[in-house]
Amino acid sequence: MESKKNTVNQEQINKLYEESDKQVSVYWDKCTVVAIQLPNGFTIVEHSACVDPKNYDEEIGLKLCEEKIKNKLWELEGYNLQCKLGKLDKHKEFIMDRFTKKN
């Protein structure tokens, strides 16, 4: 599938997540904390927890943290793309102004 240049897609988010270093910690037998370091060095930390340690399931905790992190990646990648597109628009504006002005 061909990727559009003006969108972020799930494949990009999954790839970025997979390429990141991850550390997982469990606290008080009921709280999962996942920290990832993106390839560029930026760090994201998310957590999930339950009230009663008897209900704790690390697999569920990991899944919830992964979902939160991927949601954050959508925001960050969308922001990054908007910045790039904004710069392109300003550059196009500059070029158009230069060539359309009459001397």
Order of alpha helices (4+ residues) and beta strands (2+ residues): alpha-beta-beta-beta-alpha
